[in-house]
Amino acid sequence: MNDRHADAGSEESEISPQVALAPGRYRRVEGDASDPGSLGGSALDSLPDPVIAIDASGTLLYVNRVVTDVLGWEPDDIVGRSVLDLLHPDDLNIVLASMATVTTKKVGELIMVRALTAHGSWMALEVRGAVQGAGDDHLNVLVLRDTTHRHRLELDQGEVGVLRSVMANMHGMIALVEPDGSVRSINGAVTRILGYDPELIPGQQFTDFLHVDDRAQVVDVISALGPHESAHLDARFTATSGESITCEFTVNNMCADSTVRGYIVSGQVAAGLTDARNRVDFLAHHDGRTGLLNRHGFMKAANELIAQGGGLGLMIVDVMRFRSINELYGETVGDAVLSAVASRIDEIRWPDLLTARFGGDEFVLAVRSASDSAIEMLRERVGRDVARAIQIDGQEINVGLRTAVSFDPNPEGLESVLASASNELMRIKRNADPESGEISVDSINKRRAHLDQLRSALTSGEIQPFFQPIVDPDGRILSVEALVRWVHPVRGVLGVNEILPIAQMAGLAEAVDERVLDMSLAFASRLSDAGHGDVEVHVNVDPKVISRAAFAAHFLERCSFHGARPEQIVVELTETDLLAPGVTSLDNMQELRRAGTHVSIDDFGTGYSSLSHLLELPVDGVKIDRKFIAGIDVDPAATNLTTAIIGLSESLQLGCVAEGVEQPYQRDRLVALGCTAFQGWLYSPAVPPDEVFALLP
């Protein structure tokens, strides 16, 4: 506030100290008006009480001589300072509220404040003021009265002073209310908490300060009070800022008391009650476990979204094998999985997106859009960002999702859109692989034992790669593919279908892949040492791994560690994982190829992508999926697609392997179509490393 008057040399910024005061106006005079002697003829100097004048910002422009006598300040010490600098901090709210409304009063009411004396002590003053002038140039002329000296003449001066001080500074709010409901007076806490000017409150109805929804309840309670009875209640008061503040308060009916003749209202802010009420309001529309909208909150918000116009896309997200996760790991881990899925869904940033949990393992998302493209893009986003492994208590839980969507460009209601998505989800569940469904309690117990055995197998070396040859038309081995096997001491050699589901559920899939990769690279080194360095080793790489920034560098370091030449290794990636590869994945693929490592697309033809997709990917070859090989000369579509893949590979100079070759007629047909590499049981199953050497010349 003082910055406006800091430049004493600027005549425009210095309204005074050269002023003389007269009733209703102020004017400039010659001489130093800050010197009490120069205003010796002023009537204000003859008053027994201190008199000050401040502008609209609170800057002191004039003090009379009595200010020096009472407070000890010389005019030169305080003229030009903000009056707020001289007030006790606990009284600032009352003074600021009074200053903000000063132009609406003819003469202000008495207020009690404490002022700082020149000696560093606080003096209790009674203040009454009036406005001189109008507009931004008005002055507030205040008469101060030392209540200590005045109350020496009163018989009860000690009690009155104490009571006034207590009322002004107590933390609880106090209001005296007339029998007709109008406010007689308030204490300082009402101003500090709600912001109301104590000079403007008297005469207004007490209920005017209550939230409109709580007025009837409070009136009913107060109306039922008999003489000297009291009631405890809570209600929301409206502050000057417009904020609703919940308060706990007591109303005492003292209308029959000859002194009070009214109601005494005392209260305080109910922080705990406010939190509880907010919590109740939140839980009415939100899921208590995840914090997302619940069914009721979602239906309400989605209908409001529909009312805004435009189309509505809706998606149901179902967590696969959730019952199995609960049974296998316990409900605590199951709850943690739900919370993690909900958190990932909640972190998705999308315009006009609603997210909810309808109960169990079912989540629902809705988005307003002009076309179904938005909900389809959101579906891809959920599949990418939500369906990821979750680390819980040191173990990795793989989370699979089913998603079903529906879209209505002009929805008349939410129910039809929701029913459409629900029906799609039911169809997806009916057509799902039984392996992806729930499992029985007996199966759970078996899988728990299987899980313990799998962990032990990883450390004991029972998990290892077998190698299936890839041969030319004459049966000569060109390369081998590493396939994971579990050499079980009791059950014999177990294939990938026995290992992968439990490994994925238990979060051990990456550990299995790491073991197989290391042993495969070491086997490639053995092949080179034995004079078979021209035999390539195919290894399968998880798309989540190749999307990591440092994958290529780490892969090449591991090749070096195991003594494997990068150009002897072929990295296989499934086509479905390459439909929309990220920049990092593409960079890793390019870096591998620069080092001599080949990159091949596995299960080609199953991703429903255009064959021209091959032109966009940094790959060296493809593998035709086994289901198309099985359909050769049986299913025309499979035969045509196989023919197209072989022809396109030849034109693009890509390697092409037909996997799943089991019958001589399949081999003969593939040879006729121009295929040059074959893999399948017709030639050899996957065999241990030592048996590979027996098959080599």
DOZALO-867964 format. One record per residue (C-alpha): residue in one letter; x, y, z. Coordinates in steps of 0.25 Angstrom, whole numbers, plus 5000, padded with zeros to 4 digits. Layout:
// DOZALO-867964
AXYZ ...
This chain:
// DOZALO-867964
M500050005000 N501150095003 D501750084989 R500750194984 H501350294993 A502850254993 D503250374984 A503250494993 G503750574981 S502550554972 E501450654974 E500450564967 S500650444976 E500650534989 I499250574993 S499750625006 P500350635017 Q500050785014 V498550775017 A497550845026 L496250775030 A494950845031 P493550775032 G493250705019 R494450745011 Y495950755010 R496850865004 R498350885002 V499050995011 E500451055011 G501451005021 D501850875027 A500450815032 S501250695038 D501650785049 P500550795059 G501050935062 S500650985048 L499150935050 G499050995063 G497851075060 S497150945055 A495950905063 L496450765062 D497650795070 S496750835081 L496050705083 P496350615094 D496450495085 P497450455075 V496950485060 I497550425048 A497150435033 I497450325023 D497250315008 A496550195001 S497850115001 G497950135016 T499150225015 L499250325027 L499150465022 Y498850545035 V498950525050 N498650625061 R499450665073 V498750565082 V499250445074 T500650485079 D500150495093 V499350365093 L500150275084 G501550345085 W501750355070 E502250485064 P501550525051 D502750515043 D502950365048 I501550315043 V500950415032 G501150345019 R501150205025 S499950105024 V499050105036 L499049955034 D500549955039 L500150005052 L498949905055 H499049775062 P499049655052 D497849595058 D497049725056 L497349735041 N496149665036 I495249755043 V495849875038 L495949835024 A494549795024 S494149925029 M495050005019 A494449925007 T493049975011 V493350105016 T492650185005 T491350125008 K491250175022 K490950315026 V491650305040 G492350175044 E491950085056 L492950075067 I494049965065 M495049915075 V496549905070 R497949905076 A498950005071 L500449995072 T501050105081 A502350175078 H502850095090 G502549965084 S501349925092 W499949905088 M498850005092 A497349975092 L496550075084 E495150105080 V494950155066 R493850225059 G494050295045 A493350365034 V493650395019 Q494050535015 G493950555000 A493550454989 G494050354979 D495450314979 D495950434985 H495150424998 L495750425012 N495350345024 V495450435036 L495550345049 V495350385063 L496150285073 R495850275087 D496750215098 T495750115104 T496650095116 H496550235121 R495050245118 H494750125125 R495450165138 L494150245140 E493250125139 L492950045151 D493049915143 Q494149965134 G495049835137 E493949735133 V493549815121 G494949825115 V495249675118 L493949635111 R494049725099 S495449665097 V495049525099 M493849545089 A494749615079 N495849505079 M495249375082 H495349265071 G493849235071 M492849315064 I491749385073 A490549465068 L489349525076 V488049515068 E486849585071 P485449505073 D485049545059 G486349485053 S487149605050 V488549615055 R488849705066 S490449695066 I491549595063 N492949575068 G494249585061 A494249435058 V493049445048 T493849555040 R495149465041 I494449345036 L493349395027 G493849525023 Y492649615027 D492749755032 P492249765046 E491749905043 L490849855032 I490249725038 P489349785049 G487849785044 Q488049675034 Q487349545035 F488149435041 T487649335031 D488249425019 F489549375023 L489249225022 H489349135009 V487949145003 D487848995004 D488048995019 R487149115023 A485849035025 Q486448935034 V487149045043 V485849125044 D485048995048 V486048965059 I486049105064 S484549125064 A484348995072 L485249055084 G484649095097 P485149195106 H486549165111 E486649045102 S487749015093 A487948935080 H489248875073 L489248875058 D490148885046 A489948965034 R490649035022 F490949185023 T491249265011 A492449355012 T492649485005 S493549414995 G492349324991 E492949194997 S492049105006 I492649075019 T492048965028 C491949005042 E491548935055 F490749035064 T489849045076 V488649135077 N488249185091 N486849245093 M487049355102 C485849445098 A485249435112 D486549485118 S486349635122 T487849665118 V488049585105 R486549585099 G486949505087 Y487749375082 I489149355085 V489849275073 S491149215075 G491949125065 Q493249085058 V493649035045 A493348885045 A494648835037 G494348685040 L492948705037 T493248765024 D494248655020 A493148555024 R492048615016 N493048635004 R493348485005 V491948445005 D491648534993 F492848464986 L492448324989 A491048354984 H491648364970 H493048294971 D493548154973 G494148144987 R495348054983 T495848114970 G495248264971 L494648254957 L493248284955 N492248174960 R491048124951 H490148234957 G491148344955 F491448294941 M490048284936 K489848424941 A491048484935 A490848404922 N489448454920 E489948594922 L490948574911 I489848524902 A489048654905 Q490248734900 G489948674886 G490848594876 G491148444876 L491448354887 G492548244887 L492548144899 M493548034903 I493447924913 V494847874918 D494847734924 V496047684932 M496347544927 R496647424937 F496347524949 R495747414957 S496947324954 I497847434959 N497047444972 E497147294974 L498547284970 Y499147404978 G498047444988 E497047554988 T498047654993 V498847644980 G497447644972 D497147774979 A498447834975 V498247784961 L496947854960 S497447984966 A498647984956 V497747964944 A496848074949 S498048164951 R498448144937 I497048164931 D496948294940 E498348344934 I497748344920 R497648484915 W496548494905 P495448604902 D494148584908 L494548454914 L493748384925 T494348264933 A493648174942 R493648044949 F492347964949 G492847864959 G493647744959 D494647744948 E493847824938 F494147964934 V493448064925 L493948174917 A493048274909 V493448384900 R492748494892 S493048484877 A492548514863 S492948374858 D493348244863 S494848264860 A495048334874 I494548204881 E495448114873 M496648204875 L496348194890 R496248044889 E497648044883 R498148134894 V497548044905 G498147924899 R499547994899 D499548064912 V498647984921 A498947834917 R500347834923 A500947754933 I500847804948 Q501847794958 I501247754972 D502147714984 G503347674975 Q502547584965 E502047624951 I500547604948 N500247604934 V498847664931 G498047634919 L496847714915 R495547684906 T494947814901 A493647834894 V493147964888 S491948024882 F491648164875 D490348234873 P490448364864 N489048414870 P488848344883 E487448364889 G487848294902 L489048234909 E488348094911 S488448054896 V489848084894 L490248014907 A489447894903 S490147884889 A491547884896 S491047784906 N490547694895 E491847704888 L492647664900 M491747544902 R492047494888 I493547514890 K493547434903 R492747324896 N493747314885 A494947324894 D496047224895 P495647134907 E497147154912 S496747304914 G495547274923 E495447254938 I495947124944 S495447034955 V495847024969 D496546894966 S497246944954 I497747064963 N498346974973 K499046894962 R499547024956 R500047074969 A500946954970 H501246964955 L501647114958 D502647074969 Q503246964961 L503447064949 R504147164958 S505047054963 A505247004948 L505747144944 T506847134955 S507246984953 G507346994938 E506146914934 I505647024925 Q506447024912 P506347034897 F506146924888 F506446954873 Q505546914861 P506246914848 I505947004836 V506346924823 D506446954808 P505646864798 D506746754799 G506646744814 R507946814817 I507946894830 L507947044827 S507647094841 V506947054854 E505847124863 A506047124878 L504747084884 V504547084899 R504446944906 W504346894921 V505146774923 H504246724935 P504846614944 V503546544945 R502646594934 G503746584923 V503946694912 L502846804913 G502546894902 V502247044901 N500747024903 E501046964917 I502047074921 L501547204915 P500147224921 I500647204935 A501847284933 Q501047404927 M500147394939 A501247384949 G502047494943 L503147394939 A503047404924 E504147504922 A505047424931 V504847304923 D505047384910 E506447434916 R506847294919 V506547234905 L507247354898 D508547344906 M508547194904 S508247214889 L509347314887 A510347214894 F509847104885 A510147194873 S511547204878 R511647054879 L511147044864 S512247134860 D513347064868 A512946934861 G513046984847 H511547014845 G511547164846 D510747174833 V509547114841 E508647224846 V507947224860 H506547284860 V506147344874 N504747404877 V504747544884 D503547594891 P503047734885 K503047794899 V504547774900 I504947824886 S504147954889 R505147984900 A506148094896 A507448014899 F506947874894 A507847874881 A509047914889 H508847814900 F508547704890 L509847724883 E510647724896 R510047594899 C510447534886 S511847584889 F511847524903 H511347384898 G512347394886 A511147394876 R511347464863 P510147564861 E510047524846 Q509747374850 I508547424858 V507147444853 V506147524862 E504647474860 L503547574863 T502047534861 E501347614850 T500147654860 D501247724868 L501747804856 L500447854851 A500747994857 P502247984862 G502748104870 V503948194866 T504748124877 S504447984871 L504748024857 D506048084862 N506447964869 M506147874857 Q507047964848 E508147964858 L508147814858 R508147804843 R509347894842 A510047804851 G509747684842 T508647624850 H507447584841 V505947624845 S504847534841 I503347544843 D502747414849 D501347364847 F501147454834 G499747464829 T499047454842 G499147604845 Y498047644834 S499047754829 S499347784815 L500447714808 S500947844804 H501247864819 L502547784816 L503047904808 E502947994821 L503747904831 P505247884832 V505147734831 D505947624824 G504947514823 V503547454827 K502947324832 I501647274826 D500747234838 R500547094839 K498947104838 F499147144823 I500147034821 A499046934826 G498046994817 I498846974804 D498046904793 V496946894804 D496447034806 P496547124793 A496747254801 A497947194809 T498547144796 N498347274789 L498947354801 T500147254802 T500447274787 A500347424789 I501347434801 I502347344793 G502247434781 L502347564788 S503547514797 E504247474784 S503947604777 L504447684790 Q505647584791 L505247544805 G505447414811 C504247324812 V504047204822 A502847114822 E502547064836 G501646954840 V502046864828 E501546724832 Q501146654819 P501946624806 Y500846684798 Q500946814805 R502446814803 D502346784788 R501246894786 L502146994793 V503346954784 A502446974772 L502047114777 G503547154779 C503747134794 T505147104797 A505147084813 F504346984821 Q504046964836 G503246854842 W503046714847 L503246654833 Y504646684835 S504946684850 P504246734863 A505046824872 V506246744878 P507246774889 P508546844885 D509346714884 E508446654875 V508546774865 F509946734863 A509546594860 L508646644848 L509746734843 P510746674832 
